[in-house]
Amino acid sequence: MSSVDHQVLIKGLVSNFEKNGIDVPFADVEGYKEPKQIRQFKPDVIGWDPFKEMHYLGMVVSPDELKADYTEKKIDELSGMMMGKGSSYGERIPLYIGVPKECAKSVEEKIEKTGLTERGNIRPLEVGD
């Protein structure tokens, strides 16, 4: 997957967040501030819901990236994040994983295989064209 395709996936994730009332102050696409690294990894999108006082994290995954150990570690790290203040204090921060349509089932299987579904905050999402 080329970087252009990666950008399409990120834009799709941003669009989904915004359609659902989530502000997007950070996204790894033109027109947004670049997301900061969180622990070892940098999400592709960081959203904020001012009503729920909740952050939202987003990452995109190509078919090739899905097979990499790095991707599993990134999902594990980002899905383990919890709110540290506000009315959502102590809740797990939702992690949306933007994938192309042909990857949707594979990412769900990978999450289930790793046992991360028990966290309840990982949401695969078909994005892009």
HUCORQUI-V286893 format. One record per residue. N is the residue number from 0. RES is the residue in one letter. OMEGA is omega in whole degrees, -180 to 180 (* if undefined). NEAR is the number of other ideal C-beta (glycine too) atoms within 12 Angstrom. Layout:
BEGIN
N:RES:OMEGA:NEAR / N:RES:OMEGA:NEAR
END
This chain:
BEGIN
0:M:-179:22 / 1:S:180:10 / 2:S:177:14 / 3:V:178:15 / 4:D:178:25 / 5:H:179:28 / 6:Q:178:27 / 7:V:179:24 / 8:L:179:40 / 9:I:178:41 / 10:K:177:29 / 11:G:178:31 / 12:L:177:45 / 13:V:-180:38 / 14:S:179:25 / 15:N:178:30 / 16:F:-176:36 / 17:E:177:22 / 18:K:-179:14 / 19:N:174:22 / 20:G:179:16 / 21:I:176:30 / 22:D:180:23 / 23:V:178:34 / 24:P:-177:22 / 25:F:174:30 / 26:A:-177:38 / 27:D:175:29 / 28:V:-180:27 / 29:E:178:12 / 30:G:-180:14 / 31:Y:172:24 / 32:K:180:14 / 33:E:177:18 / 34:P:177:28 / 35:K:177:15 / 36:Q:176:16 / 37:I:-173:23 / 38:R:-177:16 / 39:Q:-170:14 / 40:F:177:24 / 41:K:175:21 / 42:P:177:40 / 43:D:-178:43 / 44:V:172:43 / 45:I:180:37 / 46:G:-179:34 / 47:W:174:27 / 48:D:-176:25 / 49:P:-179:16 / 50:F:178:13 / 51:K:-174:21 / 52:E:-174:19 / 53:M:171:31 / 54:H:174:38 / 55:Y:178:45 / 56:L:178:43 / 57:G:173:48 / 58:M:177:45 / 59:V:-176:43 / 60:V:176:44 / 61:S:177:31 / 62:P:179:24 / 63:D:-180:18 / 64:E:-178:29 / 65:L:-178:32 / 66:K:-173:16 / 67:A:175:15 / 68:D:180:13 / 69:Y:-178:17 / 70:T:179:29 / 71:E:179:26 / 72:K:179:20 / 73:K:178:34 / 74:I:-180:41 / 75:D:-177:25 / 76:E:-176:25 / 77:L:-180:39 / 78:S:179:36 / 79:G:-177:22 / 80:M:179:31 / 81:M:178:22 / 82:M:-177:22 / 83:G:178:14 / 84:K:179:12 / 85:G:-176:18 / 86:S:178:13 / 87:S:-178:23 / 88:Y:176:15 / 89:G:179:14 / 90:E:175:22 / 91:R:177:25 / 92:I:179:36 / 93:P:176:36 / 94:L:176:41 / 95:Y:180:40 / 96:I:180:44 / 97:G:-178:43 / 98:V:172:42 / 99:P:-176:30 / 100:K:-176:18 / 101:E:-177:18 / 102:C:-170:30 / 103:A:-179:23 / 104:K:-179:17 / 105:S:-179:25 / 106:V:177:39 / 107:E:179:23 / 108:E:180:17 / 109:K:180:31 / 110:I:180:30 / 111:E:-179:17 / 112:K:-178:14 / 113:T:180:21 / 114:G:-177:14 / 115:L:180:30 / 116:T:-180:20 / 117:E:179:13 / 118:R:176:24 / 119:G:-177:14 / 120:N:-179:29 / 121:I:-175:37 / 122:R:174:33 / 123:P:-175:35 / 124:L:177:34 / 125:E:179:25 / 126:V:179:36 / 127:G:-177:29 / 128:D:*:14
END
